[in-house]
Amino acid sequence: MGTTRVSVDRERCPGAGMCVLTAPEVFDQDPDDGRVLLLNAEPPTARRAAAQTAGGVCPSGAITLHEPESSGS
């Protein structure tokens, strides 16, 4: 079973901070430019839903979740 990975595109980030409000265990904001900082590229199961919500509320789409590929049974 794979692990969900999170990636961010700091160039697309407008610094809105919605990700930090939604998933502070996974994201932070750079104190210099306000853009997203990724704290945990592989959030634990308990934080995965919050990371997914943060990706959905990001106004610029700077957050991407990479779900593990399921192996066919």
Contacts in CASP RR format, 6 or more apart in sequence:
PFRMAT RR
TARGET T0000
AUTHOR 0000-0000-0000
METHOD contacts of the structure
MODEL  1
MGTTRVSVDRERCPGAGMCVLTAPEVFDQDPDDGRVLLLNAEPPTARRAA
AQTAGGVCPSGAITLHEPESSGS
1 68 0 8 1.000
2 68 0 8 1.000
2 69 0 8 1.000
3 42 0 8 1.000
3 68 0 8 1.000
4 42 0 8 1.000
4 43 0 8 1.000
4 48 0 8 1.000
4 51 0 8 1.000
4 65 0 8 1.000
4 66 0 8 1.000
4 67 0 8 1.000
4 68 0 8 1.000
5 41 0 8 1.000
5 42 0 8 1.000
5 65 0 8 1.000
5 66 0 8 1.000
6 26 0 8 1.000
6 38 0 8 1.000
6 40 0 8 1.000
6 41 0 8 1.000
6 42 0 8 1.000
6 43 0 8 1.000
6 51 0 8 1.000
6 63 0 8 1.000
6 64 0 8 1.000
6 65 0 8 1.000
6 66 0 8 1.000
7 38 0 8 1.000
7 41 0 8 1.000
7 63 0 8 1.000
7 64 0 8 1.000
7 66 0 8 1.000
8 27 0 8 1.000
8 36 0 8 1.000
8 37 0 8 1.000
8 38 0 8 1.000
8 62 0 8 1.000
8 63 0 8 1.000
8 64 0 8 1.000
9 61 0 8 1.000
9 62 0 8 1.000
9 63 0 8 1.000
9 64 0 8 1.000
10 35 0 8 1.000
10 36 0 8 1.000
10 62 0 8 1.000
12 60 0 8 1.000
12 61 0 8 1.000
12 62 0 8 1.000
13 34 0 8 1.000
13 35 0 8 1.000
13 36 0 8 1.000
13 58 0 8 1.000
13 60 0 8 1.000
13 62 0 8 1.000
14 59 0 8 1.000
14 60 0 8 1.000
14 62 0 8 1.000
15 29 0 8 1.000
15 33 0 8 1.000
15 34 0 8 1.000
15 35 0 8 1.000
15 36 0 8 1.000
16 58 0 8 1.000
16 59 0 8 1.000
16 60 0 8 1.000
17 27 0 8 1.000
17 29 0 8 1.000
17 34 0 8 1.000
17 36 0 8 1.000
18 54 0 8 1.000
18 57 0 8 1.000
18 58 0 8 1.000
18 59 0 8 1.000
19 26 0 8 1.000
19 27 0 8 1.000
19 36 0 8 1.000
19 54 0 8 1.000
19 55 0 8 1.000
19 57 0 8 1.000
19 58 0 8 1.000
19 63 0 8 1.000
20 27 0 8 1.000
20 28 0 8 1.000
20 29 0 8 1.000
20 36 0 8 1.000
22 50 0 8 1.000
22 53 0 8 1.000
22 54 0 8 1.000
22 55 0 8 1.000
22 57 0 8 1.000
23 43 0 8 1.000
23 47 0 8 1.000
23 50 0 8 1.000
23 51 0 8 1.000
23 53 0 8 1.000
23 54 0 8 1.000
25 39 0 8 1.000
25 40 0 8 1.000
25 43 0 8 1.000
25 47 0 8 1.000
25 50 0 8 1.000
26 38 0 8 1.000
26 39 0 8 1.000
26 40 0 8 1.000
26 43 0 8 1.000
26 47 0 8 1.000
26 50 0 8 1.000
26 51 0 8 1.000
26 54 0 8 1.000
27 36 0 8 1.000
27 37 0 8 1.000
27 38 0 8 1.000
27 39 0 8 1.000
27 51 0 8 1.000
27 54 0 8 1.000
27 63 0 8 1.000
28 36 0 8 1.000
28 37 0 8 1.000
28 39 0 8 1.000
29 35 0 8 1.000
29 36 0 8 1.000
29 37 0 8 1.000
30 36 0 8 1.000
30 37 0 8 1.000
36 62 0 8 1.000
36 63 0 8 1.000
40 47 0 8 1.000
43 50 0 8 1.000
43 51 0 8 1.000
51 63 0 8 1.000
51 65 0 8 1.000
52 65 0 8 1.000
54 63 0 8 1.000
55 61 0 8 1.000
55 63 0 8 1.000
55 64 0 8 1.000
55 65 0 8 1.000
56 63 0 8 1.000
END
